[in-house]
Amino acid sequence: MALKCGIVGLPNVGKSTLFNALTSAKALAANYPFATKDPNVGMITVPDLRLDKLSELVNPQKVQPTTIEIVDIAGLIKGASQGEGLGNQFLANIREVDAIVHVVRCFENDNVVHVDGSVDPVRDKEIIDTELLLKDLETVEKRLEKLKKQAKSGQKEEVRRVEIAESIKAHLESEHPARTFQDEAAEELLNDLMLLTAKPILYVCNVDEDAVHDGNEHTAAFKERVKDEKAEVILISAGIEADIAELESKEERMEFLEEMGLSEPGVNKVIRACYKLLDLITYFTAGEKEVRAWTISVGTKAPQAAGVIHTDFEKGFIRAEVIKYNDYVSLGSEQAVKEAGKMAVEGKEYVVDDGDVMHFRFNV
């Protein structure tokens, strides 16, 4: 399953710089609004030290990490929901992603203009929130009109759908995002509506080099504002990430990180946070031809995990041979694990754990 994350924010907050760092691509990062008219799209590999370790032990012909698709969506401005600044086009691009990475500017720099004249991440966030909420309200109101016509038949199910839609509308009108709407009965309608504010969100506070460890007054105010949202918030210096992306070798990057007092690139934190947001985990397949990482949702059972590789694996599923990652590493090989009696044979009800090394048996 290919995860797709969209980077959003006001113009000139560091979106394209972050995108370039994530993908090592060269999206236009310019000091004026709407430098990005069409969304830039890039694929990034998900860093996973477990995959590296398994590859060392197996020495396969090929190593295949899992990937995330990153979409750099052009800067939104006030009025985007009514089409300002090509807003409708941008909002349509947001609708297609699984999770939103909202970049807010938390650094002062007189050489980088701010579309609203001053640095205020709380205000910037509220501008974006308002535009997404307004677009969602428009979507719900249109659907509500159709539902009310259908409910004239008097059928209980249709009347109930109208009630649910009206509850969602009231929730949005009270300036609460759809992702905080708590009603199991509304799940089907919410999924069908594909509301922008229903998507999980990660806030990235783009700071300067001095604030990358402990933040600053801007990040403190922002964290206080979003503390009740149950959203992820991370600090990243897009400038530092851009410098890291320019370095050729792994050794150079590690040396640079040490100089900055960082344990890893900030982009790794972005990827991990996206996985956490979407309740995703990784399992592995390991053989001489290939060691590969596969992305699944938390709670996925063995047949459905096999189906991520190929639908025939799920249809003809017989059993899964499962090795826990720690056992594989500590014993050093699949054969050693078997000899130690540490390989489990699991059936259709087995729920895959993060890090499982799996081999599937199936009928063609």
Secondary structure per residue as TSV (DSSP state, phi and psi in degrees):
chain	resnum	aa	ss	phi	psi
A	1	M	-	360.0	123.9
A	2	A	-	-87.9	119.0
A	3	L	E	-81.0	136.5
A	4	K	E	-125.9	117.5
A	5	C	E	-114.7	138.1
A	6	G	E	-109.0	129.7
A	7	I	E	-91.9	121.6
A	8	V	E	-125.2	166.8
A	9	G	-	157.9	172.4
A	10	L	S	-68.1	163.9
A	11	P	T	-60.2	146.9
A	12	N	T	65.4	32.4
A	13	V	S	-101.7	-7.6
A	14	G	S	109.7	14.9
A	15	K	H	-60.6	-53.3
A	16	S	H	-68.1	-32.8
A	17	T	H	-63.8	-42.5
A	18	L	H	-65.8	-41.9
A	19	F	H	-58.6	-45.7
A	20	N	H	-60.5	-39.8
A	21	A	H	-68.1	-39.2
A	22	L	H	-66.3	-41.0
A	23	T	H	-107.1	-6.9
A	24	S	-	55.4	26.0
A	25	A	-	-89.7	-178.5
A	26	K	-	-127.4	59.7
A	27	A	-	-65.7	150.7
A	28	L	-	-69.1	115.1
A	29	A	-	-107.5	100.3
A	30	A	-	-124.5	158.6
A	31	N	S	-91.6	49.9
A	32	Y	S	-158.0	153.9
A	33	P	T	-63.3	149.8
A	34	F	T	62.7	34.3
A	35	A	S	-63.8	-28.4
A	36	T	-	-108.8	99.8
A	37	K	S	-86.8	-47.9
A	38	D	S	-98.7	147.8
A	39	P	-	-67.7	135.5
A	40	N	E	-85.2	138.8
A	41	V	E	-124.7	133.4
A	42	G	E	-143.9	151.6
A	43	M	E	-103.4	133.8
A	44	I	E	-124.6	144.8
A	45	T	E	-82.0	144.6
A	46	V	-	-87.3	116.7
A	47	P	-	-67.5	132.3
A	48	D	-	-150.6	108.9
A	49	L	H	-62.5	-26.0
A	50	R	H	-66.1	-38.8
A	51	L	H	-63.9	-41.4
A	52	D	H	-61.7	-42.7
A	53	K	H	-67.3	-43.4
A	54	L	H	-61.6	-38.3
A	55	S	H	-64.8	-37.9
A	56	E	H	-62.2	-41.0
A	57	L	H	-74.0	-39.3
A	58	V	H	-88.7	-31.6
A	59	N	-	53.5	59.6
A	60	P	-	-78.8	169.8
A	61	Q	S	-70.2	-28.0
A	62	K	E	-145.3	142.6
A	63	V	E	-119.7	127.6
A	64	Q	E	-127.0	100.8
A	65	P	-	-74.8	166.1
A	66	T	-	-82.7	164.0
A	67	T	E	-130.9	159.9
A	68	I	E	-126.6	137.5
A	69	E	E	-92.4	125.2
A	70	I	E	-110.2	130.2
A	71	V	E	-116.3	120.4
A	72	D	E	-91.4	102.7
A	73	I	-	-91.2	134.9
A	74	A	-	-55.6	152.8
A	75	G	-	-58.9	128.1
A	76	L	-	-83.3	152.3
A	77	I	-	-135.2	170.5
A	78	K	T	-58.6	130.2
A	79	G	T	96.1	2.8
A	80	A	G	-60.2	-35.0
A	81	S	G	-65.6	-20.9
A	82	Q	G	-100.9	10.0
A	83	G	T	99.2	2.1
A	84	E	G	-63.8	137.5
A	85	G	G	62.1	37.2
A	86	L	G	61.3	29.8
A	87	G	H	-58.2	-41.5
A	88	N	H	-60.3	-37.9
A	89	Q	H	-63.0	-43.5
A	90	F	H	-67.7	-41.4
A	91	L	H	-65.1	-33.9
A	92	A	H	-64.6	-36.6
A	93	N	H	-66.1	-36.9
A	94	I	H	-64.2	-36.6
A	95	R	H	-59.2	-26.0
A	96	E	T	-86.4	-6.4
A	97	V	-	-96.5	160.1
A	98	D	S	-83.3	-34.7
A	99	A	E	-143.8	153.5
A	100	I	E	-107.6	129.6
A	101	V	E	-105.2	104.7
A	102	H	E	-96.7	111.6
A	103	V	E	-91.6	127.2
A	104	V	E	-119.5	141.5
A	105	R	E	-81.9	122.0
A	106	C	-	-125.9	32.5
A	107	F	-	-133.1	149.9
A	108	E	-	-99.3	132.5
A	109	N	-	-161.2	109.5
A	110	D	T	-64.6	-19.6
A	111	N	T	-84.3	-9.9
A	112	V	S	-115.4	108.6
A	113	V	-	-67.8	148.4
A	114	H	-	-107.4	135.2
A	115	V	T	-59.1	-25.8
A	116	D	T	-109.3	11.7
A	117	G	S	88.4	-13.5
A	118	S	S	-153.2	161.5
A	119	V	-	-89.9	117.6
A	120	D	-	-154.9	89.2
A	121	P	H	-62.4	-30.7
A	122	V	H	-65.5	-47.0
A	123	R	H	-60.8	-43.3
A	124	D	H	-61.2	-43.5
A	125	K	H	-60.7	-42.9
A	126	E	H	-67.3	-31.4
A	127	I	H	-63.3	-47.7
A	128	I	H	-63.4	-46.4
A	129	D	H	-55.6	-45.9
A	130	T	H	-60.9	-44.0
A	131	E	H	-64.8	-40.8
A	132	L	H	-68.3	-40.5
A	133	L	H	-63.5	-42.9
A	134	L	H	-62.4	-39.8
A	135	K	H	-66.8	-39.4
A	136	D	H	-65.8	-39.4
A	137	L	H	-61.0	-41.4
A	138	E	H	-60.9	-42.9
A	139	T	H	-63.5	-45.8
A	140	V	H	-66.7	-40.7
A	141	E	H	-63.2	-40.0
A	142	K	H	-64.4	-42.6
A	143	R	H	-67.9	-36.4
A	144	L	H	-61.9	-38.8
A	145	E	H	-58.0	-45.2
A	146	K	H	-66.4	-42.0
A	147	L	H	-64.4	-37.6
A	148	K	H	-65.6	-37.1
A	149	K	H	-64.9	-42.0
A	150	Q	H	-67.6	-31.3
A	151	A	H	-74.8	-10.8
A	152	K	T	-63.6	-18.2
A	153	S	T	-68.9	-19.5
A	154	G	-	86.4	0.2
A	155	Q	-	-65.1	134.2
A	156	K	H	-57.3	-40.5
A	157	E	H	-63.0	-41.4
A	158	E	H	-68.7	-39.8
A	159	V	H	-63.8	-40.0
A	160	R	H	-64.6	-37.5
A	161	R	H	-64.5	-35.7
A	162	V	H	-64.1	-44.2
A	163	E	H	-61.6	-42.3
A	164	I	H	-64.1	-45.4
A	165	A	H	-62.0	-38.8
A	166	E	H	-67.3	-35.1
A	167	S	H	-66.3	-41.8
A	168	I	H	-63.0	-43.0
A	169	K	H	-60.4	-45.2
A	170	A	H	-63.3	-37.9
A	171	H	H	-62.5	-44.4
A	172	L	H	-67.9	-39.8
A	173	E	H	-63.9	-25.0
A	174	S	T	-86.7	12.7
A	175	E	T	67.9	33.3
A	176	H	-	-109.9	135.2
A	177	P	-	-67.9	154.8
A	178	A	G	-62.7	-26.5
A	179	R	G	-67.3	-15.2
A	180	T	G	-97.9	5.8
A	181	F	-	-78.2	118.7
A	182	Q	-	-105.6	99.0
A	183	D	-	-165.2	107.8
A	184	E	G	-59.0	-32.4
A	185	A	G	-67.1	-18.2
A	186	A	G	-91.6	-4.3
A	187	E	H	-57.5	-45.4
A	188	E	H	-62.9	-45.3
A	189	L	H	-67.1	-40.8
A	190	L	H	-61.2	-42.8
A	191	N	H	-63.6	-38.9
A	192	D	H	-69.4	-35.0
A	193	L	H	-72.9	-25.8
A	194	M	T	52.3	51.7
A	195	L	-	-71.1	144.0
A	196	L	G	-65.6	-39.6
A	197	T	G	-82.4	0.9
A	198	A	G	-83.9	-15.5
A	199	K	S	-74.5	142.2
A	200	P	-	-61.7	148.9
A	201	I	E	-132.3	139.5
A	202	L	E	-117.3	125.3
A	203	Y	E	-94.7	126.6
A	204	V	E	-110.8	112.5
A	205	C	E	-85.3	111.6
A	206	N	E	-85.3	110.8
A	207	V	-	-116.0	170.1
A	208	D	-	-85.0	176.9
A	209	E	G	-57.3	-38.1
A	210	D	G	-69.2	-23.0
A	211	A	G	-105.7	4.9
A	212	V	T	-67.8	-23.3
A	213	H	T	-89.9	-51.0
A	214	D	T	-114.2	-2.0
A	215	G	-	79.1	-166.4
A	216	N	-	-151.2	-169.2
A	217	E	H	-63.8	-31.6
A	218	H	H	-67.9	-44.7
A	219	T	H	-69.2	-34.6
A	220	A	H	-63.3	-44.7
A	221	A	H	-65.2	-37.8
A	222	F	H	-68.4	-45.2
A	223	K	H	-61.4	-37.7
A	224	E	H	-63.3	-38.9
A	225	R	H	-67.3	-34.5
A	226	V	H	-104.0	9.0
A	227	K	T	-60.2	-25.3
A	228	D	T	-96.8	4.7
A	229	E	T	-87.3	-11.7
A	230	K	T	58.1	36.7
A	231	A	-	-107.8	153.6
A	232	E	E	-77.8	140.0
A	233	V	E	-131.2	124.8
A	234	I	E	-130.9	153.9
A	235	L	E	-102.7	131.6
A	236	I	E	-143.4	142.5
A	237	S	-	-100.4	105.0
A	238	A	H	-60.2	-30.7
A	239	G	H	-64.2	-45.1
A	240	I	H	-63.2	-43.1
A	241	E	H	-62.0	-36.8
A	242	A	H	-64.7	-40.3
A	243	D	H	-63.8	-41.5
A	244	I	H	-62.3	-43.3
A	245	A	H	-63.3	-25.5
A	246	E	H	-76.9	-20.0
A	247	L	-	-75.8	139.0
A	248	E	-	-75.3	-51.1
A	249	S	S	-102.8	159.4
A	250	K	H	-62.5	-37.0
A	251	E	H	-64.0	-42.3
A	252	E	H	-63.5	-39.9
A	253	R	H	-66.2	-43.3
A	254	M	H	-63.5	-39.9
A	255	E	H	-64.2	-42.4
A	256	F	H	-63.9	-42.9
A	257	L	H	-60.8	-41.3
A	258	E	H	-61.5	-41.9
A	259	E	H	-62.1	-34.8
A	260	M	H	-82.7	-7.9
A	261	G	T	75.0	27.0
A	262	L	-	-109.9	145.1
A	263	S	S	-87.5	-21.9
A	264	E	S	-161.2	163.0
A	265	P	-	-63.4	146.1
A	266	G	H	-62.5	-27.4
A	267	V	H	-62.2	-29.5
A	268	N	H	-62.7	-38.1
A	269	K	H	-65.3	-36.5
A	270	V	H	-62.2	-46.6
A	271	I	H	-64.5	-46.7
A	272	R	H	-61.2	-39.9
A	273	A	H	-65.5	-36.9
A	274	C	H	-64.9	-41.1
A	275	Y	H	-61.4	-44.5
A	276	K	H	-63.5	-42.5
A	277	L	H	-56.5	-41.6
A	278	L	T	-97.7	9.5
A	279	D	T	54.6	50.4
A	280	L	E	-106.6	147.8
A	281	I	E	-134.0	174.9
A	282	T	E	-126.0	135.6
A	283	Y	E	-121.1	167.3
A	284	F	E	-126.8	150.5
A	285	T	E	-117.2	140.6
A	286	A	E	-139.6	119.2
A	287	G	-	-153.0	176.4
A	288	E	S	-62.3	-34.7
A	289	K	S	-75.9	-37.0
A	290	E	E	-158.4	138.4
A	291	V	E	-111.3	125.8
A	292	R	E	-140.7	145.2
A	293	A	E	-99.8	141.3
A	294	W	E	-128.4	138.2
A	295	T	E	-99.0	130.3
A	296	I	E	-138.9	169.0
A	297	S	E	-85.0	150.6
A	298	V	T	-56.0	134.7
A	299	G	T	92.6	0.6
A	300	T	-	-69.3	134.0
A	301	K	B	-87.1	163.1
A	302	A	H	-54.3	-46.7
A	303	P	H	-60.3	-39.9
A	304	Q	H	-71.2	-33.4
A	305	A	H	-64.4	-39.8
A	306	A	H	-64.4	-34.8
A	307	G	H	-65.2	-21.0
A	308	V	H	-65.7	-32.2
A	309	I	H	-74.4	-50.2
A	310	H	-	-162.1	141.2
A	311	T	H	-60.5	-30.6
A	312	D	H	-63.3	-31.6
A	313	F	H	-64.3	-37.1
A	314	E	H	-75.5	-43.8
A	315	K	H	-62.4	-41.6
A	316	G	T	-101.5	20.0
A	317	F	E	-55.5	130.0
A	318	I	E	-109.5	-55.6
A	319	R	E	-161.5	167.3
A	320	A	E	-122.3	133.1
A	321	E	E	-96.8	120.1
A	322	V	E	-120.3	130.0
A	323	I	E	-120.3	130.2
A	324	K	-	-71.3	139.1
A	325	Y	H	-53.1	-46.7
A	326	N	H	-61.9	-35.6
A	327	D	H	-67.4	-41.0
A	328	Y	H	-60.6	-45.0
A	329	V	H	-70.7	-44.1
A	330	S	H	-68.7	-33.5
A	331	L	H	-92.2	-21.6
A	332	G	-	94.8	-14.8
A	333	S	S	-164.3	162.3
A	334	E	H	-63.2	-41.6
A	335	Q	H	-61.8	-42.7
A	336	A	H	-64.3	-36.1
A	337	V	H	-64.9	-43.9
A	338	K	H	-61.1	-45.5
A	339	E	H	-64.2	-30.1
A	340	A	T	-84.3	-0.9
A	341	G	T	69.6	27.7
A	342	K	-	-98.9	-1.9
A	343	M	-	-91.8	124.5
A	344	A	E	-95.7	145.9
A	345	V	E	-106.9	117.4
A	346	E	E	-117.9	151.3
A	347	G	-	-101.7	-159.0
A	348	K	T	-67.3	-21.6
A	349	E	T	-92.9	-0.3
A	350	Y	-	-68.1	129.5
A	351	V	B	-95.3	121.5
A	352	V	-	-69.7	135.7
A	353	D	-	-95.6	153.2
A	354	D	T	-59.5	127.0
A	355	G	T	94.1	-5.2
A	356	D	-	-57.4	139.1
A	357	V	E	-103.8	120.2
A	358	M	E	-126.4	148.1
A	359	H	E	-133.8	127.4
A	360	F	E	-103.4	137.9
A	361	R	E	-107.1	133.9
A	362	F	E	-153.9	158.3
A	363	N	-	-92.4	137.4
A	364	V	-	-78.6	360.0
